[in-house]
Amino acid sequence: MCGIFGCVLHEGAHAAPIIHSALKRLEYRGYDSVGEVTIDNDRLTVKKDSGRLEEVHAKYNLDDLPGPVGVGHTRWATHGRPVYENSHPLVDCKSRIAVVHNGIIENYLEIKKELEAKGHTFQSRTDTEVVPHLVEDYLSHGMSLEEAFRKTVNRLEGAYAIVLTSAEQPKTILCARQESPLVLGLGDGEYYCASDFAAFLPLTRKAVLLDEGEMAVLDPKGVKILKLKNAAPVKREAITITWDPESAKKQGFRHFMLKEIHEQAQALRDALRTEQVYYDQFSRKIIEADKVFIVACGTSYHAGLVGSIALAKIAGINARAVIASEFSEEALDLVTSKTVVLAISQSGETMDTLNAVRDAKAKGATILSVLNVLGSTLMRLSTVYIDQNAGPEIGVASTKAFTSQIAVLLRLAATIGRKKGEVSAKEISELENALHKTPALIQSILNTKVEDVKKIAEECDGASSVCFLGRGINVPTALEGRLKLLELSYVPAIAYPAGESKHGFIALIEEGFPVIFVAPNDDTHKRIVGNIMEMKDRGARIISIIEEGDEEIRNLSDRVIEISESLPSLVTPLVYVVPLQLLAYYLSVIKGHDPDYPRNLAKSVTVE
Ligand code: M6R
């Protein structure tokens, strides 16, 4: 989704190249247009266009914009196609005020009509453009810039993070947020605002969180936070971001996604380091709840499905996983003040997940969350949260976040299982021990199986579709393999519980159709062998992820990837998903796509 970065630097400094680098760090969010504005000698200069950052830079040279104050934006189109006119920044009639925005202004048409009637002319089809014009209008009534901005933002309905610069106060940046992310950075006499920490991580690790319904004024004197409603000043302590700026770079890997796949062993070790006290707090709330819902989107939802099965199997907890965008339809009526909603989100900014959480919270539910970005909106909405500790995930396709989410959820299920005595202490210890073995096991896949996966990817190139099948705890693994493959290679893919495939999907099978089985040697083994035979008999090309030494499935398969150790069933998704991530990555590369920036997708989806 849109990325924002603004900076107020020392007198004489040059903001443009700093904005350019910050926008580069925000590219992973997904975008289709780019723009920058800087102020020098009381004049705004804007450069913008549709296209990738480096394309727009090659066309206009973004780095020669003059002055120490400026704002940059990467836009992911919602209102108005990705063309020059709709790119941000957008300006007022006299080009004295420039605004960038992330989110959606729901009542923009009404405001636009009102302003057009007063003689304002609009250049774009965006909702954003009402903001500079409305500020211009209030300024013409003699208001200060700060007051005009505050009044404008208070008229907006919807979700937004807005940043404004103006020739009226050339050393100042004003910003505000409601539901869309915006954080502030404190440098040495220099100040930043951005959609996320990654943008200013190499400049400062000192950050201040802006809450919903707040605005901030950045100028050479510092940062001032005010309540949008009544301009009351807000005092807020700075926090220190622990992420290492190096970890947000590619470090020799061709793509962020590949680097993040390779980081999984470490990410898991870090995730498993979270103190037990947080799991105990989660457990108490879950055990006391009348109902438990897990809400999430995409990959995080698949992790939620694993969590739901694990909670049922070893903790005796019925926790239904619901796709966040369907939560209000499917589950909200059931929520009471005794309900627990467990939200899972890498970014902590996914609008559908936040909406589900807000709806449940309004009914008094307790919000628990598993998240990877401290300071995110989800963290602030939660009663208690567990930090996945996976480090920055830049690739649009989620990988290390998935495995560390599962590790957290399994540890949670084990904690509750132990407390409730649902399964034997021996079983729980086996699971916990196996969890601690997974980093080494993943490392061994990465060390020894990449060439085998590449071969499978080459063979899948040309297939019109690919199917993923699994059973039990590995139905979510199959779903995740499918999501990775289709979002990166654009090959339509299918995933099913293997047992369900004969109720319809099997009609698609013809000679050579690739069917990938996630088939560990657990108590689903016998039945999955039956499913493999059903597919094989109809000509499917069988690719199986199996435990080493599983001769039965090996003999039925055209290709296998072997996992060298036997694991308790519940832990297998964590490890068996890794070859599927690699498969999606290599198929995307073979097809000439960029796995870090799949078309039409954004890293954090901050609109409904
Ligand atoms: O930041 P979140 O975990 O809330 O993101 C949820 C989904 O948008 C995300 O997992 C998405 O499906 C990824 N593209 C999957 O690779």
Residues whose N, C-alpha, C, O or C-beta is under 5 A from the ligand:
A	BS01	M6R	C297 G298 T299 S300 I344 S345 Q346 S347 G348 T350 V396 A397 S398 K603 V605
